[in-house]
Amino acid sequence: MALTGFPILSIVIFLPAAGAGLILLLPARRANLIRAVAVVFSLADFLISVPLFFFFQAGRAHPQFVERLSWIGSWGAYYHLGLDGLSLLLFLLTTFLSWVAILSSWTAIQQQVKAYMFFLLTLETGMLGVFASLDLFLFYVFWEAMLIPMYFLIGVWGGPRRIYATIKFVLFTMTGSVLMLVAIIWLYFAHQAQTGKATFDLLELLRTNLAGTTQVWLFAAFGLAFAIKVPMFPLHTWLPDAHVEAPTAGSVILAGVLLKMGTYGFLRFCLPLFPEAVAGLAPVVAVLAIIGIIYGALVSLVQRDIKKLVAYSSVSHLGLVMLGLFSFNVQGIEGGVLQMVNHGLSTGALFLLVGMLYERTHKRMIDDFGGLARIVPAFTAFFLIVMLSSIGVPGLNGFVGEFLILLGAFRAKAAYGAAAVTAIILGAIYMLWMYQRVMHGETASEEQRSLRDMRFHEVACMLPVVILMFVIGLFPRPFLARTEASVKQVVARVHSAQLKSAELRETRAAEPGGAREKGAGRAD
């Protein structure tokens, strides 16, 4: 491989942090210079990451671009990085959306620009580290580190209720994180007891033999942390507040990347590490996902605040992703992985557009707008494309992911697929209704007649996103090919656990006193 031995992952992860360090040295009064440095470093980071897509060898399930160095040798903690089909697209999505979010803040943020850009760049480093880490201790460090800059981004530059939203976000996230840390430590000692080797390395921990009951408890601890981040119903209540109060770039990153860390966590850790527990609890997760899909769509349908409507739509869309992941077939999980990327693009773009509108009018209520199509045609055209992407119109990226998820859901259980279809229909209704009221009809006020259409930097933000929507929608195969081998490996592991559990139940049932033994087996 052309990149063997070259620490490209470390460069991509820490280049934003280097940019943040440089910004600290600049005088705060040089706001435009600070903005330019942040944009250059984030754009350079994205451009450096692009070759990863082309050098990645499709058909290989194991991590590529691996970097492994001893970090805390006495603990068995390694600086271990790598990308496979489960993380490659999300890693690239992070570098892409981070640049877009930083560029979108050029005129939106006028106060404390230096601190704002510093926190955005350090947040990018934390997010990239989460997707590339193959050591659980390193993963946890990055997972917690990204919480700090997001705390300040919402708490300092957010809306009127920013303190409430920030504290709620931190409390929810920290609660799940502490339980996950306990599970990581338990897994560490369980592996050491079996093999005599102390390690946090994920590839080593996958070989740990865990009893069914133990897997359930560990799955619950990991799963709670990831379910909060998704967010799954009923742990979603922090999301609308955080989205509504966050600055535009914060909402873009929150919807585009941070929520995906929850779904990614289930796929990266829960499914491979605890396959027996996952196989047994899949119906519970699927039902919660379906409730979230329908609930998010219904609540979005009655929202009057555009930003809150988009926020609740994320509850519905991420529920659809979870349903795909827990369908336990290649189509459903591949669709889930691709839909993580699609949701990041479409919902991130929606928040960008809502932010542009708010920057001009300081309003977000649907009733405050009308007839914008005649006043800001370029803005309207971008909004139309992004809205159609969000509802999954063929030819755009959202269709491919939703189609595969529905295919996987119907293959798993027809009722799951039918429920998901219902929510997709509701999604089309609330998006089209919102677009009709805001863009068409009579102009809501004379003030709107003087609105300025999109500026150059705003077009520069939106155009690459829209192009990527069409590329994925029309040519999905290169993206799916890079996920297929890793997805098949996860599916095989879960199916093997399901088969093992079924054989064990049959054996217990066939033994003398089989009914009693079978009942004891379920208690385990």
DOVEX-51788 format. One record per residue (C-alpha): residue number from 1; residue in one letter; x, y, z. Coordinates in steps of 0.5 Angstrom, whole numbers, plus 500, padded with zeros to 3 digits. Each point is the difference from the previous one (the first is absolute). Example, Ala and Ser with C-alpha at 12.3 -4.5 7.8 and 13.67 -1.06 7.14 Angstrom:
<rs>
    nr   rest    c1    c2    c3
     1      A   525   491   516
     2      S   502   507   498
</rs>
This chain:
<rs>
    nr   rest    c1    c2    c3
     1      M   500   500   500
     2      A   503   507   498
     3      L   498   503   507
     4      T   504   494   504
     5      G   504   503   505
     6      F   498   507   500
     7      P   496   503   506
     8      I   494   503   496
     9      L   495   498   505
    10      S   504   504   505
    11      I   501   506   496
    12      V   493   500   498
    13      I   498   500   507
    14      F   505   505   503
    15      L   500   505   495
    16      P   494   504   502
    17      A   503   500   507
    18      A   506   503   497
    19      G   496   505   497
    20      A   497   501   507
    21      G   506   501   503
    22      L   502   505   495
    23      I   494   504   501
    24      L   502   501   507
    25      L   506   504   498
    26      L   496   505   496
    27      P   498   506   503
    28      A   492   500   501
    29      R   499   506   496
    30      R   502   497   494
    31      A   493   497   499
    32      N   501   499   492
    33      L   507   497   501
    34      I   497   495   505
    35      R   494   498   496
    36      A   505   499   494
    37      V   505   496   504
    38      A   494   495   502
    39      V   497   499   493
    40      V   507   499   497
    41      F   502   495   505
    42      S   493   496   500
    43      L   500   500   492
    44      A   507   498   500
    45      D   498   494   505
    46      F   494   498   495
    47      L   505   500   494
    48      I   505   496   504
    49      S   495   495   502
    50      V   497   499   493
    51      P   505   495   497
    52      L   498   495   506
    53      F   494   499   496
    54      F   504   498   493
    55      F   505   496   504
    56      F   495   496   504
    57      Q   500   493   498
    58      A   493   498   499
    59      G   499   493   501
    60      R   504   500   507
    61      A   497   499   506
    62      H   506   502   505
    63      P   502   507   501
    64      Q   504   504   496
    65      F   505   505   500
    66      V   502   497   507
    67      E   504   504   505
    68      R   502   496   507
    69      L   505   503   505
    70      S   500   498   507
    71      W   497   506   504
    72      I   500   498   508
    73      G   503   493   500
    74      S   499   498   507
    75      W   492   500   498
    76      G   500   497   494
    77      A   498   507   496
    78      Y   502   501   493
    79      Y   500   506   495
    80      H   496   496   495
    81      L   497   503   494
    82      G   497   497   494
    83      L   494   500   495
    84      D   495   495   498
    85      G   494   500   496
    86      L   496   502   506
    87      S   504   506   502
    88      L   503   503   493
    89      L   494   503   497
    90      L   498   503   507
    91      F   508   503   501
    92      L   499   503   493
    93      L   493   503   502
    94      T   504   503   506
    95      T   505   504   496
    96      F   495   502   495
    97      L   495   503   505
    98      S   505   503   504
    99      W   503   504   495
   100      V   492   502   497
   101      A   498   502   507
   102      I   506   504   502
   103      L   500   504   493
   104      S   492   501   501
   105      S   502   504   507
   106      W   504   505   496
   107      T   495   506   501
   108      A   495   496   505
   109      I   505   501   506
   110      Q   502   507   502
   111      Q   502   499   507
   112      Q   506   496   503
   113      V   502   498   493
   114      K   506   497   503
   115      A   497   495   505
   116      Y   495   498   495
   117      M   505   498   495
   118      F   504   497   505
   119      F   495   495   503
   120      L   497   498   493
   121      L   507   498   498
   122      T   501   496   506
   123      L   493   497   500
   124      E   502   497   493
   125      T   506   497   503
   126      G   496   497   505
   127      M   495   497   495
   128      L   505   497   495
   129      G   504   497   506
   130      V   493   496   502
   131      F   499   497   493
   132      A   507   498   499
   133      S   502   497   507
   134      L   501   493   500
   135      D   502   500   508
   136      L   494   501   504
   137      F   504   504   505
   138      L   502   505   495
   139      F   493   500   497
   140      Y   497   502   507
   141      V   505   505   500
   142      F   498   503   494
   143      W   493   499   501
   144      E   500   504   507
   145      A   505   505   497
   146      M   495   502   494
   147      L   495   502   506
   148      I   504   506   502
   149      P   500   504   494
   150      M   493   499   498
   151      Y   498   502   508
   152      F   503   507   498
   153      L   497   500   493
   154      I   493   500   503
   155      G   501   503   506
   156      V   504   506   498
   157      W   497   502   493
   158      G   493   496   501
   159      G   493   503   500
   160      P   496   503   506
   161      R   500   493   504
   162      R   507   498   498
   163      I   502   499   507
   164      Y   494   495   501
   165      A   501   496   494
   166      T   508   500   501
   167      I   499   497   507
   168      K   494   495   498
   169      F   505   498   494
   170      V   506   499   505
   171      L   496   496   505
   172      F   497   495   495
   173      T   506   499   497
   174      M   505   499   506
   175      T   495   495   503
   176      G   500   496   494
   177      S   508   501   500
   178      V   501   498   507
   179      L   496   493   499
   180      M   504   499   494
   181      L   507   501   503
   182      V   498   495   506
   183      A   498   495   494
   184      I   507   501   497
   185      I   504   499   506
   186      W   495   493   501
   187      L   502   498   493
   188      Y   507   501   501
   189      F   501   496   507
   190      A   496   494   497
   191      H   504   500   494
   192      Q   506   500   504
   193      A   497   495   505
   194      Q   499   495   493
   195      T   507   501   497
   196      G   505   503   505
   197      K   501   506   495
   198      A   498   507   502
   199      T   497   504   494
   200      F   495   505   498
   201      D   501   498   493
   202      L   493   499   496
   203      L   503   495   496
   204      E   502   496   506
   205      L   494   501   504
   206      L   496   497   494
   207      R   503   493   502
   208      T   497   501   507
   209      N   495   494   502
   210      L   495   503   504
   211      A   494   497   503
   212      G   493   502   498
   213      T   498   503   506
   214      T   506   504   500
   215      Q   499   502   493
   216      V   493   503   502
   217      W   503   504   505
   218      L   506   503   496
   219      F   495   501   494
   220      A   496   504   505
   221      A   506   505   502
   222      F   503   501   493
   223      G   493   500   497
   224      L   497   506   505
   225      A   506   504   498
   226      F   499   499   493
   227      A   492   501   500
   228      I   501   507   504
   229      K   504   502   494
   230      V   496   497   494
   231      P   495   503   504
   232      M   495   494   500
   233      F   493   500   503
   234      P   499   502   506
   235      L   507   503   501
   236      H   499   505   495
   237      T   498   506   504
   238      W   507   503   500
   239      L   500   501   493
   240      P   495   505   498
   241      D   502   505   505
   242      A   508   499   498
   243      H   498   501   493
   244      V   495   506   501
   245      E   505   504   504
   246      A   507   498   497
   247      P   503   505   495
   248      T   499   497   492
   249      A   507   497   500
   250      G   499   496   506
   251      S   493   498   498
   252      V   503   498   493
   253      I   506   496   504
   254      L   495   497   505
   255      A   495   497   495
   256      G   505   499   495
   257      V   505   496   504
   258      L   499   500   507
   259      L   494   496   500
   260      K   503   495   495
   261      M   505   498   506
   262      G   494   496   503
   263      T   498   496   494
   264      Y   507   499   499
   265      G   501   498   507
   266      F   495   494   499
   267      L   503   498   494
   268      R   507   500   502
   269      F   500   498   507
   270      C   493   497   502
   271      L   499   495   494
   272      P   507   497   500
   273      L   501   500   507
   274      F   494   497   503
   275      P   496   497   494
   276      E   496   495   505
   277      A   497   506   503
   278      V   499   504   494
   279      A   497   494   497
   280      G   495   499   506
   281      L   498   507   501
   282      A   500   502   493
   283      P   492   500   500
   284      V   500   505   506
   285      V   505   505   496
   286      A   496   499   494
   287      V   493   502   503
   288      L   504   506   504
   289      A   503   502   493
   290      I   493   500   497
   291      I   497   504   505
   292      G   505   505   499
   293      I   499   500   493
   294      I   492   501   500
   295      Y   501   505   506
   296      G   505   504   497
   297      A   496   501   494
   298      L   493   501   503
   299      V   504   506   505
   300      S   503   503   494
   301      L   493   500   497
   302      V   498   505   505
   303      Q   506   504   501
   304      R   499   508   498
   305      D   508   501   501
   306      I   504   498   494
   307      K   506   498   504
   308      K   496   496   505
   309      L   497   496   494
   310      V   506   499   497
   311      A   503   497   507
   312      Y   494   496   501
   313      S   501   497   493
   314      S   507   497   503
   315      V   496   496   505
   316      S   496   497   494
   317      H   506   499   495
   318      L   505   497   505
   319      G   494   495   503
   320      L   500   498   492
   321      V   508   499   501
   322      M   499   496   506
   323      L   495   496   497
   324      G   504   498   494
   325      L   506   498   505
   326      F   496   496   504
   327      S   497   496   494
   328      F   506   496   500
   329      N   501   499   492
   330      V   505   503   495
   331      Q   495   505   497
   332      G   497   503   506
   333      I   507   501   504
   334      E   503   503   493
   335      G   494   504   499
   336      G   501   502   508
   337      V   507   502   498
   338      L   499   504   494
   339      Q   494   503   503
   340      M   504   503   506
   341      V   504   504   495
   342      N   494   502   496
   343      H   496   503   506
   344      G   507   503   502
   345      L   500   504   493
   346      S   492   501   499
   347      T   499   502   508
   348      G   506   504   500
   349      A   498   504   494
   350      L   493   501   503
   351      F   503   503   506
   352      L   505   504   496
   353      L   494   503   496
   354      V   496   502   506
   355      G   506   503   503
   356      M   501   504   494
   357      L   492   502   500
   358      Y   501   502   508
   359      E   506   504   499
   360      R   496   505   495
   361      T   494   500   504
   362      H   501   498   507
   363      K   494   495   499
   364      R   498   493   499
   365      M   493   499   501
   366      I   497   497   494
   367      D   494   505   500
   368      D   505   506   500
   369      F   502   498   493
   370      G   496   500   493
   371      G   502   501   493
   372      L   507   499   500
   373      A   501   497   493
   374      R   499   506   497
   375      I   505   504   504
   376      V   506   496   501
   377      P   499   495   494
   378      A   507   497   502
   379      F   499   498   507
   380      T   493   497   498
   381      A   503   496   495
   382      F   506   497   505
   383      F   494   499   505
   384      L   496   496   495
   385      I   506   495   498
   386      V   502   499   507
   387      M   492   499   503
   388      L   499   495   494
   389      S   507   496   502
   390      S   497   500   507
   391      I   494   497   498
   392      G   503   495   496
   393      V   498   502   493
   394      P   504   495   494
   395      G   506   503   497
   396      L   502   503   507
   397      N   504   497   506
   398      G   494   499   504
   399      F   497   495   496
   400      V   505   495   500
   401      G   501   499   507
   402      E   493   500   502
   403      F   499   495   494
   404      L   505   495   503
   405      I   497   501   507
   406      L   493   498   498
   407      L   503   494   496
   408      G   504   498   506
   409      A   494   501   505
   410      F   495   497   496
   411      R   505   494   499
   412      A   500   500   508
   413      K   493   500   501
   414      A   494   503   496
   415      A   497   504   506
   416      Y   507   504   501
   417      G   500   502   492
   418      A   493   502   500
   419      A   501   505   506
   420      A   506   503   497
   421      V   496   501   494
   422      T   495   504   504
   423      A   505   504   503
   424      I   503   502   493
   425      I   493   502   497
   426      L   499   505   507
   427      G   507   502   498
   428      A   498   503   493
   429      I   494   503   503
   430      Y   503   504   505
   431      M   506   502   496
   432      L   496   502   494
   433      W   495   504   504
   434      M   505   504   503
   435      Y   503   501   494
   436      Q   494   502   497
   437      R   498   505   505
   438      V   507   504   500
   439      M   502   500   493
   440      H   493   501   497
   441      G   493   504   501
   442      E   500   507   502
   443      T   506   504   503
   444      A   499   500   507
   445      S   503   507   501
   446      E   503   506   496
   447      E   506   499   504
   448      Q   502   493   496
   449      R   499   504   493
   450      S   507   503   502
   451      L   504   493   502
   452      R   506   499   497
   453      D   501   494   496
   454      M   506   495   501
   455      R   507   503   501
   456      F   506   497   497
   457      H   503   496   506
   458      E   493   497   501
   459      V   499   498   493
   460      A   507   497   501
   461      C   498   496   506
   462      M   494   497   497
   463      L   502   499   493
   464      P   505   494   502
   465      V   494   497   504
   466      V   495   500   495
   467      I   505   497   495
   468      L   502   494   505
   469      M   492   499   501
   470      F   500   499   492
   471      V   506   496   500
   472      I   498   495   505
   473      G   493   500   497
   474      L   502   498   493
   475      F   506   496   502
   476      P   500   497   506
   477      R   504   493   499
   478      P   507   503   501
   479      F   497   502   507
   480      L   497   493   501
   481      A   505   496   498
   482      R   505   503   505
   483      T   495   498   506
   484      E   498   493   497
   485      A   506   496   503
   486      S   500   503   507
   487      V   492   499   500
   488      K   500   493   498
   489      Q   505   499   506
   490      V   495   503   505
   491      V   494   496   497
   492      A   504   493   500
   493      R   502   501   507
   494      V   493   502   503
   495      H   497   494   496
   496      S   505   496   503
   497      A   498   502   507
   498      Q   493   499   498
   499      L   501   493   497
   500      K   504   498   507
   501      S   495   503   504
   502      A   494   496   496
   503      E   505   493   501
   504      L   501   501   507
   505      R   492   501   501
   506      E   499   494   496
   507      T   505   496   504
   508      R   497   502   507
   509      A   493   498   498
   510      A   502   493   498
   511      E   503   499   506
   512      P   496   496   506
   513      G   496   506   504
   514      G   501   504   493
   515      A   495   505   502
   516      R   503   502   506
   517      E   507   500   497
   518      K   497   504   494
   519      G   497   505   505
   520      A   507   501   504
   521      G   503   501   494
   522      R   495   506   498
   523      A   502   503   507
   524      D   507   499   499
</rs>
